[in-house]
Amino acid sequence: NLGLLSLICCFTKCPVSSPTVIHSWTGLYTAATGIKDLPEFVGVNLFDDEVTGNFDSKNNQFEIRQDWVKKLGEKYVEDQIKSFRDFTWKFKEILKMIMTEFNQTGDQGGHTLQQMYGCEWDDEDGATDGYSQFGYDGADFIKLDLKNTDWVAARPEAEIIKQKWNGGEAKFWKNYLEHNCVEWIKKYVMNGKISLERKVPPQVSLLQTDSSSPVVCHATGFYPDKMMISWQKDGQDLHEDVDVGETLSNHDGTFQKRAELKVTPDVWKKNQFTCVVEHKSGDPIHMILTEEKIRTNNAGTGASRQNHQSSCFNVPLLEVFIESVYNKVWWRTFHCMVLRIKLFIKLLFKPE
């Protein structure tokens, strides 16, 4: 999968003097019709799996989401706005064309068209790679064969679009992904070098909704996103009765992650349970589970696990959409459920 890097050297001392870094740029674009709570078009750009900016057709503006991107200047923002406005129009036309192929032109129900495209650049040997693929209503629709410079239809209804796009459209995307896209990665690396290489340690808390619920070890505010969180029982790694969540993004560009310990209080009170958080910003953090260290609803102070989760529901739809994309919830489940409209809306409002 794009952007998934090896964890081997993150937490061990590898004898490598200058490890290869593969940088990536990704565009995630969605056009929708018949969905009340979703703009007609939403676009999200990511660099090295970090959201750099977003656009939606309601606001019709591009929002920078990383301070270092501002170094690219006002013209960069203007160019992004123009590009996204062009994409908005183009996606509407493609969506109409696809709906015609499915005999859905008079359909009042919801339909969606998604594109995921991007490129990678190896900063050591200069190797590059690229891809572009479309999905329609929860299923693969058409994708670009970069090597042969043609489009491959995943469904019979995509054949007519394949015929239209093979030729000029395929050559355009090949040139963009192999050249323009890679040049932008190099610009991002140059402008974001200080920010991208920073190391921010996590803040670790033990949370619990009430005295009978699982204890959650919650690490937040760390950067970069690669980290390990686990539980130990009497100094030994514990795998049973432990549920480790995905790494989620915070609105300030840092990340958070949690691990639930699903044992009853009478068990953890009789043994020593320790949450271990490992991050490249410093030495591992060991937090021993005691009643005094737990923050709960009943404690009267601090943020509880329940309050932390419910705060996700106060975020506007577009914000949740962007965070879902960033954390791969959206694209990972693309083939099976996300674009089936009711489930799509439900998923956007799930904390994880």
C-alpha positions in Angstrom: 0.0 0.0 0.0 1.1 3.5 -0.8 2.9 5.3 2.0 3.3 2.3 4.3 7.0 2.2 5.3 8.9 -0.4 7.1 8.8 -0.3 10.9 12.0 -2.4 11.4 14.4 0.5 11.9 12.0 2.7 13.8 12.4 0.9 17.1 15.7 -1.0 16.7 19.2 0.1 16.2 19.9 -0.7 12.6 23.4 -0.5 11.3 22.4 1.8 8.4 24.2 5.1 8.0 21.8 6.8 5.6 18.5 4.9 5.1 16.6 5.2 1.9 13.5 7.4 2.3 10.6 7.0 -0.2 8.5 10.2 -0.3 5.0 10.1 -1.6 2.3 12.5 -2.8 -1.4 11.5 -2.9 -4.6 13.1 -4.2 -7.9 11.8 -2.9 -10.9 13.3 -4.7 -14.6 12.6 -4.4 -17.5 13.9 -6.5 -21.0 13.2 -5.1 -24.6 13.6 -6.2 -27.7 13.1 -4.2 -26.0 13.1 -0.8 -27.3 15.8 1.4 -24.4 16.1 3.9 -21.6 16.0 1.4 -20.3 18.7 -0.9 -20.5 18.0 -4.7 -16.7 17.8 -4.7 -14.1 17.3 -2.0 -10.4 17.1 -2.6 -7.6 16.2 -0.2 -3.8 16.3 -0.9 -1.3 14.4 1.2 2.5 14.4 1.3 4.2 11.5 3.0 0.7 10.5 4.4 0.3 13.9 6.0 -2.6 16.1 4.9 -1.2 19.3 3.3 -4.4 20.9 2.0 -8.1 20.4 1.2 -10.8 21.9 -1.0 -14.5 21.5 -1.2 -17.0 22.9 -3.7 -19.2 24.6 -1.0 -16.4 26.9 0.2 -14.7 26.9 -3.2 -11.4 27.6 -1.5 -8.1 25.7 -0.8 -7.1 25.4 2.8 -3.4 24.8 3.7 -3.2 22.4 6.7 0.6 22.5 7.3 2.5 25.6 8.2 5.5 24.6 6.1 3.4 24.5 2.9 2.8 28.3 3.3 6.4 28.8 2.2 5.3 27.9 -1.3 3.6 31.3 -1.5 0.3 32.8 -2.6 0.7 31.7 -6.2 0.7 28.1 -5.0 -2.7 28.6 -3.3 -4.1 30.4 -6.4 -2.9 27.5 -8.6 -4.4 25.0 -6.2 -7.8 26.8 -6.2 -7.8 26.9 -10.1 -6.8 23.2 -10.3 -9.5 22.1 -7.8 -12.2 24.2 -9.5 -11.2 22.5 -12.8 -11.4 19.1 -11.1 -14.8 20.0 -9.7 -16.2 20.6 -13.2 -14.4 17.6 -14.7 -15.6 15.2 -12.1 -19.2 16.4 -12.5 -19.0 15.6 -16.2 -17.4 12.2 -15.6 -20.0 11.4 -13.0 -22.8 12.3 -15.5 -21.2 10.1 -18.2 -20.9 7.1 -15.9 -24.5 7.5 -14.6 -25.6 7.4 -18.3 -23.7 4.2 -18.8 -25.5 2.7 -15.8 -28.9 4.1 -17.0 -29.1 6.2 -13.8 -29.6 9.6 -15.3 -33.1 9.9 -13.7 -32.0 8.3 -10.4 -32.6 10.5 -7.4 -30.4 8.4 -5.1 -26.8 9.1 -4.1 -23.8 8.3 -6.3 -20.1 8.9 -5.9 -17.0 9.0 -8.0 -13.6 8.8 -6.4 -10.1 9.1 -7.7 -6.9 8.2 -5.9 -3.7 9.1 -7.7 -0.2 9.9 -6.8 3.5 9.2 -7.1 6.6 8.1 -5.1 10.2 9.2 -5.3 13.2 7.4 -3.7 15.6 10.1 -2.6 18.6 7.8 -2.8 18.4 6.2 -6.2 15.8 8.5 -7.8 13.4 5.6 -8.6 9.8 6.8 -9.2 6.4 5.2 -9.4 2.9 6.4 -10.0 -0.7 5.4 -10.3 -4.2 6.7 -10.9 -7.5 4.8 -10.3 -11.2 5.5 -10.1 -14.0 4.0 -8.1 -17.7 4.3 -8.6 -20.3 3.6 -6.0 -18.1 1.4 -3.9 -16.3 -0.6 -6.6 -13.2 -0.3 -8.7 -14.1 1.3 -12.0 -11.0 2.1 -14.1 -7.3 2.4 -13.5 -4.2 3.6 -15.4 -1.7 1.1 -16.6 1.3 3.4 -16.4 3.8 1.0 -18.0 1.7 0.5 -21.2 0.1 4.0 -21.1 -3.5 2.9 -21.3 -6.5 2.6 -19.1 -7.9 -0.7 -17.8 -11.6 -1.1 -17.3 -12.7 -2.9 -14.2 -16.3 -3.0 -15.2 -18.1 -3.3 -18.6 -19.6 0.2 -18.1 -16.1 1.6 -18.0 -15.3 0.4 -21.5 -16.6 3.5 -23.3 -14.6 5.8 -21.0 -11.5 3.7 -21.6 -11.9 4.2 -25.3 -12.3 8.0 -24.8 -9.3 8.3 -22.4 -6.9 6.0 -24.2 -4.6 8.2 -26.2 -4.3 11.8 -25.1 -5.7 11.4 -21.6 -3.5 8.4 -20.8 -0.4 10.2 -22.1 -1.2 13.3 -20.0 -1.4 11.2 -16.8 1.7 9.3 -17.6 3.7 12.5 -18.1 2.2 14.1 -15.0 2.8 11.1 -12.7 6.4 10.5 -13.9 7.5 14.1 -14.1 5.4 16.9 -12.7 4.2 15.0 -9.7 7.8 13.9 -8.8 9.0 17.5 -9.2 6.4 18.6 -6.7 7.6 16.0 -4.2 11.1 17.4 -4.5 9.7 20.9 -3.8 7.8 19.6 -0.8 10.9 17.9 0.6 12.9 21.1 0.3 10.3 23.3 1.9 9.2 21.0 4.6 12.6 19.5 5.6 12.7 21.1 9.1 9.1 20.3 9.9 9.2 16.8 8.4 12.3 15.8 10.3 11.1 17.1 13.7 10.6 14.7 16.6 7.9 15.4 19.1 7.4 13.0 22.1 4.0 11.6 23.0 1.9 12.6 26.1 0.7 9.4 27.7 -2.5 9.0 29.8 -4.5 6.1 31.3 -8.2 6.6 30.6 -11.4 4.8 31.7 -15.0 5.5 31.1 -16.1 3.9 34.4 -14.6 1.5 36.9 -15.8 -1.6 35.0 -14.8 -0.6 31.5 -11.4 -1.4 29.8 -8.4 0.8 30.7 -7.1 2.7 27.7 -3.5 3.7 27.3 -3.7 6.9 25.2 -0.6 8.5 23.6 -1.1 11.8 21.8 0.7 14.8 20.4 3.6 12.8 18.9 5.4 13.2 15.5 6.3 11.5 13.3 3.4 9.0 13.2 5.4 5.7 13.5 5.1 4.5 17.1 4.4 1.3 19.1 2.1 1.1 22.0 1.6 -2.2 24.0 0.8 -3.6 27.4 2.9 -5.8 29.7 1.9 -8.1 32.5 4.5 -8.5 35.2 7.2 -7.4 32.8 6.1 -9.8 29.9 4.5 -8.6 26.7 0.8 -9.2 26.7 -1.1 -9.9 23.5 -4.4 -11.4 24.7 -7.0 -9.0 26.1 -5.3 -6.1 24.3 -6.8 -4.1 21.5 -4.5 -1.7 19.7 -6.1 1.0 17.7 -5.0 2.7 14.5 -2.8 5.8 14.5 -5.1 8.9 14.1 -4.2 12.4 13.2 -4.7 15.5 15.4 -5.6 18.9 13.9 -2.2 20.3 14.7 -0.3 17.8 12.5 0.6 15.5 15.4 -0.8 12.0 16.0 -2.5 9.8 18.6 -2.9 6.1 19.3 -4.5 4.0 21.9 -4.3 0.4 23.3 -7.2 -1.0 25.4 -6.5 -3.4 28.2 -9.5 -5.7 28.5 -9.1 -7.3 31.9 -11.2 -6.8 35.0 -10.1 -4.5 37.9 -9.7 -7.4 40.2 -7.1 -8.9 37.8 -5.0 -5.8 37.2 -5.1 -4.9 40.8 -3.4 -8.2 41.7 -0.7 -8.0 39.0 1.5 -5.3 37.6 0.3 -4.1 34.2 2.4 -1.6 32.4 1.7 0.4 29.2 4.8 0.8 27.0 5.0 3.5 24.4 8.0 3.5 22.0 8.7 6.5 19.8 11.8 7.7 18.0 11.7 11.0 19.9 13.2 9.4 23.0 13.4 6.5 25.3 10.4 4.1 25.8 7.8 5.4 28.2 6.6 2.9 30.9 3.4 3.8 32.7 2.4 1.3 35.5 -1.3 0.9 35.9 -2.6 2.1 39.3 -6.0 3.5 40.3 -4.4 6.9 41.0 -3.1 7.3 37.5 -6.4 6.5 35.8 -8.5 9.4 34.5 -12.2 8.6 34.5 -15.6 10.2 34.2 -16.0 9.6 38.0 -12.7 11.4 38.8 -14.2 14.8 38.2 -11.0 16.1 36.5 -9.3 15.6 33.2 -10.6 14.2 30.0 -12.2 10.8 30.0 -12.1 8.3 27.2 -15.8 8.8 26.6 -15.3 12.6 26.4 -12.4 12.1 24.0 -14.4 10.0 21.7 -17.5 12.2 21.8 -15.4 15.2 20.8 -15.0 13.6 17.4 -18.7 14.1 16.8 -18.4 17.8 17.2 -16.1 18.2 14.2 -17.7 19.4 10.9 -18.4 16.7 8.3 -15.6 17.9 6.0 -13.1 17.8 8.9 -14.1 14.2 9.8 -14.0 13.3 6.1 -10.4 14.6 5.8 -9.3 12.8 9.0 -10.9 9.6 7.8 -9.0 9.8 4.5 -5.8 10.6 6.2 -6.1 7.6 8.5 -6.9 5.3 5.6 -10.2 4.3 7.1 -11.9 5.6 4.0 -9.7 4.1 1.3 -9.0 0.8 3.1 -12.7 -0.1 3.1 -13.3 1.4 -0.3 -14.0 -1.8 -2.1 -16.5 -3.2 0.4 -18.6 -0.4 2.0 -17.5 3.2 2.1 -19.2 4.5 -1.0 -22.5 2.7 -0.2 -24.0 6.0 0.9 -25.6 5.4 4.3 -22.6 3.4 5.5 -20.3 6.1 4.1 -21.9 8.8 6.2 -21.8 6.5 9.3 -18.2 5.7 8.8 -17.3 9.4 8.6 -18.7 10.0 12.0 -17.0 7.0 13.7 -14.1 8.0 16.0 -12.0 5.1 14.6 
